[in-house]
């Protein structure tokens, strides 16, 4: 690993998982504002794939910067 905890296990992946969960919470709140939406779900596998791809791309950029 070129980079540390923040990229691989810390704030970056955490925020990438928290944001979709926050969106679900907002969607669930919509009926109280008379906004009707369908049931909200999260595709966990696709979310993990997206987060890992983002981490890999960021790490690759960091590796390039060290050369």
N, CA, C and O atoms as a printed pandas DataFrame, in Angstrom:
     atom_number atom_name residue_name chain_id  residue_number  x_coord  y_coord  z_coord
0              1         N          UNK        A               1    0.831   -1.190    0.000
1              2        CA          UNK        A               1    0.000    0.000    0.000
2              3         C          UNK        A               1    0.867    1.243    0.000
3              4         O          UNK        A               1    1.805    1.379    0.786
4              5         N          UNK        A               2    0.531    2.131   -0.892
5              6        CA          UNK        A               2    1.263    3.388   -0.989
6              7         C          UNK        A               2    0.711    4.397    0.003
7              8         O          UNK        A               2    1.453    5.188    0.585
8              9         N          UNK        A               3   -0.566    4.357    0.182
9             10        CA          UNK        A               3   -1.214    5.337    1.048
10            11         C          UNK        A               3   -1.726    4.643    2.290
11            12         O          UNK        A               3   -1.727    3.415    2.373
12            13         N          UNK        A               4   -2.159    5.431    3.250
13            14        CA          UNK        A               4   -2.470    4.876    4.553
14            15         C          UNK        A               4   -3.932    4.590    4.837
15            16         O          UNK        A               4   -4.742    4.337    3.946
16            17         N          UNK        A               5   -4.218    4.643    6.106
17            18        CA          UNK        A               5   -5.524    4.269    6.633
18            19         C          UNK        A               5   -6.657    5.105    6.060
19            20         O          UNK        A               5   -7.721    4.563    5.762
20            21         N          UNK        A               6   -6.464    6.391    5.898
21            22        CA          UNK        A               6   -7.552    7.262    5.428
22            23         C          UNK        A               6   -8.124    6.767    4.107
23            24         O          UNK        A               6   -9.343    6.722    3.941
24            25         N          UNK        A               7   -7.271    6.402    3.179
25            26        CA          UNK        A               7   -7.744    5.953    1.869
26            27         C          UNK        A               7   -8.291    4.535    1.920
27            28         O          UNK        A               7   -9.339    4.261    1.334
28            29         N          UNK        A               8   -7.620    3.647    2.592
29            30        CA          UNK        A               8   -7.950    2.223    2.508
30            31         C          UNK        A               8   -9.020    1.756    3.485
31            32         O          UNK        A               8   -9.834    0.899    3.141
32            33         N          UNK        A               9   -9.033    2.301    4.693
33            34        CA          UNK        A               9   -9.983    1.812    5.695
34            35         C          UNK        A               9  -10.638    2.923    6.491
35            36         O          UNK        A               9  -11.507    2.654    7.320
36            37         N          UNK        A              10  -10.247    4.149    6.263
37            38        CA          UNK        A              10  -10.702    5.233    7.115
38            39         C          UNK        A              10  -11.768    6.108    6.505
39            40         O          UNK        A              10  -12.815    5.629    6.070
40            41         N          UNK        A              11  -11.491    7.395    6.476
41            42        CA          UNK        A              11  -12.511    8.383    6.153
42            43         C          UNK        A              11  -13.041    8.279    4.725
43            44         O          UNK        A              11  -14.230    8.511    4.507
44            45         N          UNK        A              12  -12.217    7.944    3.764
45            46        CA          UNK        A              12  -12.697    7.912    2.371
46            47         C          UNK        A              12  -13.700    6.787    2.147
47            48         O          UNK        A              12  -14.793    7.065    1.653
48            49         N          UNK        A              13  -13.394    5.532    2.483
49            50        CA          UNK        A              13  -14.426    4.510    2.289
50            51         C          UNK        A              13  -15.638    4.723    3.198
51            52         O          UNK        A              13  -16.770    4.457    2.794
52            53         N          UNK        A              14  -15.406    5.195    4.408
53            54        CA          UNK        A              14  -16.533    5.445    5.314
54            55         C          UNK        A              14  -17.515    6.431    4.708
55            56         O          UNK        A              14  -18.721    6.185    4.701
56            57         N          UNK        A              15  -17.010    7.542    4.201
57            58        CA          UNK        A              15  -17.888    8.545    3.596
58            59         C          UNK        A              15  -18.594    7.995    2.371
59            60         O          UNK        A              15  -19.744    8.346    2.108
60            61         N          UNK        A              16  -17.915    7.136    1.617
61            62        CA          UNK        A              16  -18.522    6.561    0.415
62            63         C          UNK        A              16  -19.674    5.622    0.764
63            64         O          UNK        A              16  -20.578    5.440   -0.052
64            65         N          UNK        A              17  -19.666    5.028    1.939
65            66        CA          UNK        A              17  -20.776    4.182    2.381
66            67         C          UNK        A              17  -21.841    4.991    3.121
67            68         O          UNK        A              17  -23.030    4.687    3.021
68            69         N          UNK        A              18  -21.433    5.996    3.845
69            70        CA          UNK        A              18  -22.380    6.807    4.620
70            71         C          UNK        A              18  -23.276    7.629    3.713
71            72         O          UNK        A              18  -24.465    7.771    3.999
72            73         N          UNK        A              19  -22.747    8.173    2.634
73            74        CA          UNK        A              19  -23.539    9.032    1.750
74            75         C          UNK        A              19  -24.774    8.312    1.195
75            76         O          UNK        A              19  -25.870    8.865    1.289
76            77         N          UNK        A              20  -24.654    7.102    0.619
77            78        CA          UNK        A              20  -25.870    6.416    0.156
78            79         C          UNK        A              20  -26.862    6.144    1.291
79            80         O          UNK        A              20  -28.073    6.228    1.088
80            81         N          UNK        A              21  -26.357    5.823    2.472
81            82        CA          UNK        A              21  -27.248    5.588    3.614
82            83         C          UNK        A              21  -27.992    6.872    3.982
83            84         O          UNK        A              21  -29.178    6.837    4.312
84            85         N          UNK        A              22  -27.290    8.000    3.924
85            86        CA          UNK        A              22  -27.950    9.286    4.181
86            87         C          UNK        A              22  -29.041    9.563    3.147
87            88         O          UNK        A              22  -30.107   10.078    3.483
88            89         N          UNK        A              23  -28.769    9.220    1.891
89            90        CA          UNK        A              23  -29.783    9.417    0.850
90            91         C          UNK        A              23  -31.029    8.587    1.135
91            92         O          UNK        A              23  -32.150    9.066    0.968
92            93         N          UNK        A              24  -30.834    7.345    1.564
93            94        CA          UNK        A              24  -31.972    6.490    1.922
94            95         C          UNK        A              24  -32.771    7.140    3.047
95            96         O          UNK        A              24  -34.001    7.164    3.003
96            97         N          UNK        A              25  -32.089    7.656    4.035
97            98        CA          UNK        A              25  -32.777    8.304    5.160
98            99         C          UNK        A              25  -33.600    9.488    4.679
99           100         O          UNK        A              25  -34.727    9.685    5.133
100          101         N          UNK        A              26  -33.045   10.284    3.759
101          102        CA          UNK        A              26  -33.788   11.417    3.213
102          103         C          UNK        A              26  -35.016   10.950    2.436
103          104         O          UNK        A              26  -36.097   11.527    2.553
104          105         N          UNK        A              27  -34.833    9.897    1.642
105          106        CA          UNK        A              27  -35.954    9.368    0.866
106          107         C          UNK        A              27  -37.055    8.865    1.794
107          108         O          UNK        A              27  -38.238    9.086    1.532
108          109         N          UNK        A              28  -36.672    8.195    2.869
109          110        CA          UNK        A              28  -37.666    7.697    3.826
110          111         C          UNK        A              28  -38.413    8.831    4.511
111          112         O          UNK        A              28  -39.533    8.637    4.983
112          113         N          UNK        A              29  -37.810   10.006    4.572
113          114        CA          UNK        A              29  -38.432   11.179    5.190
114          115         C          UNK        A              29  -39.393   11.891    4.229
115          116         O          UNK        A              29  -40.211   12.700    4.667
116          117         N          UNK        A              30  -39.305   11.603    2.944
117          118        CA          UNK        A              30  -40.092   12.302    1.925
118          119         C          UNK        A              30  -41.597   12.326    2.191
119          120         O          UNK        A              30  -42.214   13.375    2.002
120          121         N          UNK        A              31  -42.216   11.231    2.616
121          122        CA          UNK        A              31  -43.665   11.280    2.832
122          123         C          UNK        A              31  -44.112   12.336    3.844
123          124         O          UNK        A              31  -45.229   12.844    3.754
124          125         N          UNK        A              32  -43.256   12.665    4.797
125          126        CA          UNK        A              32  -43.636   13.699    5.762
126          127         C          UNK        A              32  -43.713   15.075    5.096
127          128         O          UNK        A              32  -44.290   16.013    5.647
128          129         N          UNK        A              33  -43.121   15.179    3.905
129          130        CA          UNK        A              33  -43.163   16.425    3.140
130          131         C          UNK        A              33  -44.105   16.309    1.945
131          132         O          UNK        A              33  -44.086   17.140    1.037
132          133         N          UNK        A              34  -44.939   15.251    1.965
133          134        CA          UNK        A              34  -45.894   14.989    0.885
134          135         C          UNK        A              34  -45.210   14.714   -0.451
135          136         O          UNK        A              34  -45.759   15.014   -1.511
136          137         N          UNK        A              35  -44.017   14.146   -0.391
137          138        CA          UNK        A              35  -43.303   13.725   -1.595
138          139         C          UNK        A              35  -43.368   12.201   -1.620
139          140         O          UNK        A              35  -42.908   11.535   -0.692
140          141         N          UNK        A              36  -43.937   11.664   -2.679
141          142        CA          UNK        A              36  -44.099   10.217   -2.778
142          143         C          UNK        A              36  -43.017    9.631   -3.683
143          144         O          UNK        A              36  -42.861   10.032   -4.836
144          145         N          UNK        A              37  -42.282    8.679   -3.132
145          146        CA          UNK        A              37  -41.254    7.969   -3.885
146          147         C          UNK        A              37  -41.413    6.482   -3.604
147          148         O          UNK        A              37  -42.046    6.092   -2.623
148          149         N          UNK        A              38  -40.842    5.665   -4.457
149          150        CA          UNK        A              38  -40.898    4.223   -4.237
150          151         C          UNK        A              38  -39.969    3.813   -3.120
151          152         O          UNK        A              38  -39.244    4.640   -2.567
152          153         N          UNK        A              39  -39.990    2.544   -2.792
153          154        CA          UNK        A              39  -39.080    2.071   -1.744
154          155         C          UNK        A              39  -37.627    2.257   -2.175
155          156         O          UNK        A              39  -37.269    1.977   -3.319
156          157         N          UNK        A              40  -36.823    2.718   -1.276
157          158        CA          UNK        A              40  -35.407    2.957   -1.553
158          159         C          UNK        A              40  -34.596    1.756   -1.092
159          160         O          UNK        A              40  -34.808    1.230    0.001
160          161         N          UNK        A              41  -33.671    1.331   -1.930
161          162        CA          UNK        A              41  -32.788    0.226   -1.584
162          163         C          UNK        A              41  -31.362    0.587   -1.978
163          164         O          UNK        A              41  -31.131    1.476   -2.797
164          165         N          UNK        A              42  -30.428   -0.111   -1.387
165          166        CA          UNK        A              42  -29.014    0.059   -1.735
166          167         C          UNK        A              42  -28.505   -1.270   -2.269
167          168         O          UNK        A              42  -28.703   -2.314   -1.647
168          169         N          UNK        A              43  -27.857   -1.231   -3.408
169          170        CA          UNK        A              43  -27.190   -2.407   -3.959
170          171         C          UNK        A              43  -25.811   -2.454   -3.307
171          172         O          UNK        A              43  -24.877   -1.787   -3.750
172          173         N          UNK        A              44  -25.702   -3.253   -2.250
173          174        CA          UNK        A              44  -24.480   -3.270   -1.452
174          175         C          UNK        A              44  -23.272   -3.719   -2.277
175          176         O          UNK        A              44  -22.197   -3.129   -2.175
176          177         N          UNK        A              45  -23.448   -4.757   -3.089
177          178        CA          UNK        A              45  -22.330   -5.264   -3.894
178          179         C          UNK        A              45  -21.823   -4.198   -4.854
179          180         O          UNK        A              45  -20.615   -3.999   -4.977
180          181         N          UNK        A              46  -22.732   -3.513   -5.531
181          182        CA          UNK        A              46  -22.333   -2.455   -6.464
182          183         C          UNK        A              46  -21.676   -1.297   -5.718
183          184         O          UNK        A              46  -20.745   -0.676   -6.230
184          185         N          UNK        A              47  -22.156   -1.006   -4.511
185          186        CA          UNK        A              47  -21.566    0.070   -3.712
186          187         C          UNK        A              47  -20.136   -0.289   -3.315
187          188         O          UNK        A              47  -19.236    0.547   -3.405
188          189         N          UNK        A              48  -19.928   -1.519   -2.881
189          190        CA          UNK        A              48  -18.577   -1.967   -2.522
190          191         C          UNK        A              48  -17.666   -1.897   -3.745
191          192         O          UNK        A              48  -16.530   -1.433   -3.647
192          193         N          UNK        A              49  -18.157   -2.355   -4.894
193          194        CA          UNK        A              49  -17.361   -2.297   -6.120
194          195         C          UNK        A              49  -16.988   -0.858   -6.471
195          196         O          UNK        A              49  -15.853   -0.585   -6.862
196          197         N          UNK        A              50  -17.947    0.065   -6.329
197          198        CA          UNK        A              50  -17.690    1.483   -6.646
198          199         C          UNK        A              50  -16.639    2.054   -5.705
199          200         O          UNK        A              50  -15.723    2.750   -6.143
200          201         N          UNK        A              51  -16.767    1.764   -4.417
201          202        CA          UNK        A              51  -15.822    2.287   -3.426
202          203         C          UNK        A              51  -14.419    1.716   -3.687
203          204         O          UNK        A              51  -13.432    2.452   -3.656
204          205         N          UNK        A              52  -14.337    0.414   -3.941
205          206        CA          UNK        A              52  -13.026   -0.200   -4.197
206          207         C          UNK        A              52  -12.385    0.362   -5.460
207          208         O          UNK        A              52  -11.177    0.597   -5.495
208          209         N          UNK        A              53  -13.190    0.578   -6.495
209          210        CA          UNK        A              53  -12.656    1.156   -7.731
210          211         C          UNK        A              53  -12.119    2.558   -7.481
211          212         O          UNK        A              53  -11.075    2.932   -8.016
212          213         N          UNK        A              54  -12.828    3.331   -6.672
213          214        CA          UNK        A              54  -12.388    4.693   -6.367
214          215         C          UNK        A              54  -11.089    4.674   -5.572
215          216         O          UNK        A              54  -10.185    5.470   -5.826
216          217         N          UNK        A              55  -11.002    3.769   -4.619
217          218        CA          UNK        A              55   -9.777    3.647   -3.822
218          219         C          UNK        A              55   -8.614    3.231   -4.720
219          220         O          UNK        A              55   -7.523    3.792   -4.626
220          221         N          UNK        A              56   -8.850    2.246   -5.590
221          222        CA          UNK        A              56   -7.789    1.795   -6.502
222          223         C          UNK        A              56   -7.306    2.931   -7.401
223          224         O          UNK        A              56   -6.103    3.089   -7.613
224          225         N          UNK        A              57   -8.242    3.720   -7.931
225          226        CA          UNK        A              57   -7.867    4.832   -8.813
226          227         C          UNK        A              57   -7.073    5.890   -8.049
227          228         O          UNK        A              57   -6.099    6.438   -8.566
228          229         N          UNK        A              58   -7.489    6.169   -6.832
229          230        CA          UNK        A              58   -6.783    7.172   -6.026
230          231         C          UNK        A              58   -5.390    6.669   -5.655
231          232         O          UNK        A              58   -4.420    7.426   -5.689
232          233         N          UNK        A              59   -5.299    5.396   -5.305
233          234        CA          UNK        A              59   -3.992    4.837   -4.969
234          235         C          UNK        A              59   -3.071    4.820   -6.187
235          236         O          UNK        A              59   -1.876    5.089   -6.065
236          237         N          UNK        A              60   -3.617    4.506   -7.351
237          238        CA          UNK        A              60   -2.817    4.519   -8.577
238          239         C          UNK        A              60   -2.290    5.921   -8.851
239          240         O          UNK        A              60   -1.143    6.081   -9.269
240          241         N          UNK        A              61   -3.113    6.934   -8.619
241          242        CA          UNK        A              61   -2.675    8.316   -8.781
242          243         C          UNK        A              61   -1.567    8.672   -7.807
243          244         O          UNK        A              61   -0.628    9.390   -8.150
244          245         N          UNK        A              62   -1.688    8.160   -6.586
245          246        CA          UNK        A              62   -0.650    8.425   -5.580
246          247         C          UNK        A              62    0.651    7.743   -5.973
247          248         O          UNK        A              62    1.728    8.319   -5.819
248          249         N          UNK        A              63    0.557    6.525   -6.475
249          250        CA          UNK        A              63    1.770    5.816   -6.925
250          251         C          UNK        A              63    2.465    6.582   -8.050
251          252         O          UNK        A              63    3.690    6.704   -8.074
252          253         N          UNK        A              64    1.659    7.092   -8.979
253          254        CA          UNK        A              64    2.218    7.841  -10.094
254          255         C          UNK        A              64    2.947    9.091   -9.610
255          256         O          UNK        A              64    3.993    9.462  -10.142
256          257         N          UNK        A              65    2.378    9.733   -8.594
257          258        CA          UNK        A              65    2.972   10.949   -8.051
258          259         C          UNK        A              65    4.282   10.694   -7.326
259          260         O          UNK        A              65    5.087   11.610   -7.165
260          261         N          UNK        A              66    4.507    9.464   -6.887
261          262        CA          UNK        A              66    5.738    9.142   -6.174
262          263         C          UNK        A              66    6.886    8.820   -7.104
263          264         O          UNK        A              66    8.037    8.758   -6.671
264          265         N          UNK        A              67    6.591    8.615   -8.369
265          266        CA          UNK        A              67    7.647    8.267   -9.327
266          267         C          UNK        A              67    8.303    9.496   -9.913
267          268         O          UNK        A              67    9.211    9.378  -10.736
